[in-house]
Amino acid sequence: MIYGIYILIIALLVLADQLVKKAVVANIDLYEKIPVIKGFFNLTYVKNYGAGFSIMQNERFFLIVISAAAVIALAVMIYRTKKNDFVALFSYILIISGAIGNLIDRVVNGYVVDFLDFIIFGYDYPVFNIADSFITIGCFILIIQVFTESRRAKNKTEG
């Protein structure tokens, strides 16, 4: 029963990612910049034939295999995680949702649709998408949890 809820949440996140990407492709020309917050945030449609920060350009097959392997590994991690470890489960759900969203793009289009374009302190950050945000937020939460649990374990042994 509980896994059905996880699958539903993942499906909804992937659906949201895919619907937004479809809207971007339908309404924004390739490389067009639409200012949302002048000098800070634009909607800019780009095709990313690589991975994060546009590394590994034109390595589609390799990226598909790695993404599929990551999805399988994360599914196993979800299965093995205690049901009351909500932070870890939430992190895994975000990461797997992002991985699936970008995997769909790579399989269907041959590239990932990116469109979130931030300029922070004058640096034009690489364009990314909602799936990338899911992955980043999930990893960040997981890292915080690991450090927090490590600190707790250290305090228990010292105290």
C-alpha positions in Angstrom: 0.0 0.0 0.0 2.7 2.5 1.0 4.7 1.9 -2.2 1.6 2.8 -4.2 1.7 6.2 -2.5 5.3 6.6 -3.4 4.7 5.6 -7.0 1.8 8.1 -7.2 3.9 11.0 -5.8 6.7 10.1 -8.3 4.2 9.9 -11.2 2.7 13.3 -10.2 6.2 15.0 -10.0 7.2 13.5 -13.3 3.9 14.6 -14.9 4.4 18.1 -13.6 8.0 18.2 -15.0 6.8 16.9 -18.4 3.8 19.2 -18.6 5.9 22.3 -17.9 8.6 21.2 -20.5 5.8 20.7 -23.1 4.5 24.2 -22.3 8.0 25.7 -22.7 8.5 24.0 -26.0 5.1 25.1 -27.3 5.4 28.7 -26.2 9.0 29.7 -26.2 11.3 29.7 -29.2 14.6 28.0 -28.9 17.2 30.3 -27.2 14.5 33.0 -26.6 15.0 34.8 -23.3 11.8 35.9 -21.5 12.7 38.1 -18.5 10.7 37.2 -15.4 12.7 39.2 -12.9 14.9 41.6 -14.8 18.6 40.9 -14.3 17.9 37.8 -12.1 15.6 35.3 -13.7 14.7 34.5 -17.3 12.8 31.7 -19.0 15.2 30.5 -21.8 14.4 27.4 -23.8 17.6 25.4 -24.6 18.2 21.8 -25.7 20.7 20.1 -23.5 22.4 17.1 -25.2 24.5 16.3 -22.2 24.2 16.1 -18.4 24.2 18.8 -15.7 26.1 21.9 -16.7 26.0 20.6 -20.3 28.9 18.1 -19.6 29.1 14.9 -21.6 27.5 16.4 -24.7 26.2 13.9 -27.2 26.7 10.9 -24.9 23.0 10.1 -25.2 23.2 6.3 -24.9 25.6 6.4 -21.9 23.4 9.0 -20.1 20.3 6.9 -20.7 22.0 3.8 -19.3 23.3 5.7 -16.2 19.9 7.4 -15.6 18.1 4.0 -15.9 20.6 2.4 -13.5 20.1 5.4 -11.1 16.4 4.9 -11.2 16.7 1.2 -10.4 19.2 1.9 -7.6 16.9 4.5 -6.1 13.9 2.2 -6.3 15.9 -0.4 -4.3 16.9 2.3 -1.8 13.3 3.3 -1.3 12.3 -0.4 -0.8 15.1 -0.8 1.8 14.5 2.4 3.7 12.5 2.2 6.9 8.9 3.5 6.4 9.3 6.1 9.2 12.5 7.6 7.7 10.5 10.3 5.9 13.4 12.6 5.2 15.4 9.9 3.3 12.2 8.6 1.5 11.3 12.2 0.5 14.9 12.7 -0.8 14.8 9.5 -2.8 11.4 10.3 -4.2 12.6 13.7 -5.4 15.8 12.3 -6.9 14.1 9.4 -8.7 11.4 11.8 -10.0 14.0 14.1 -11.5 15.9 11.3 -13.0 12.8 9.8 -14.6 11.8 13.2 -16.0 15.1 13.8 -17.7 15.3 10.2 -18.8 12.0 10.6 -20.6 13.4 13.6 -22.4 16.6 11.8 -23.4 14.7 8.7 -24.7 11.9 10.6 -26.5 13.8 13.7 -27.7 17.4 12.9 -27.6 18.0 15.9 -25.4 16.7 17.4 -22.2 14.5 20.5 -22.2 16.0 23.2 -20.0 14.5 26.6 -19.3 15.2 28.0 -15.9 17.9 30.7 -16.3 19.2 32.5 -13.3 21.8 35.3 -13.1 23.3 35.4 -9.6 25.7 38.1 -8.6 26.4 38.7 -12.3 27.0 35.1 -13.1 24.7 33.6 -15.7 24.1 30.2 -14.1 23.7 27.3 -16.6 20.0 26.8 -17.7 18.3 23.9 -16.0 14.8 22.5 -15.5 12.4 21.3 -12.8 13.7 17.7 -12.9 17.2 19.0 -12.2 15.7 21.0 -9.2 14.1 17.8 -7.9 17.5 16.0 -8.1 19.4 18.9 -6.5 16.9 19.5 -3.7 16.7 15.7 -3.0 20.5 15.4 -2.8 20.8 18.5 -0.6 18.3 17.2 1.9 20.0 13.8 1.9 23.4 15.3 2.5 22.0 17.4 5.4 20.4 14.2 6.9 23.6 12.2 6.6 25.6 15.0 8.4 22.9 15.4 11.1 22.7 11.6 11.8 26.5 11.4 11.8 26.7 14.2 14.4 24.0 12.6 16.5 25.8 9.2 16.4 29.1 11.0 17.4 27.4 12.8 20.3 25.9 9.5 21.5 29.3 7.8 21.6 31.0 10.8 23.3 28.2 11.5 25.8 
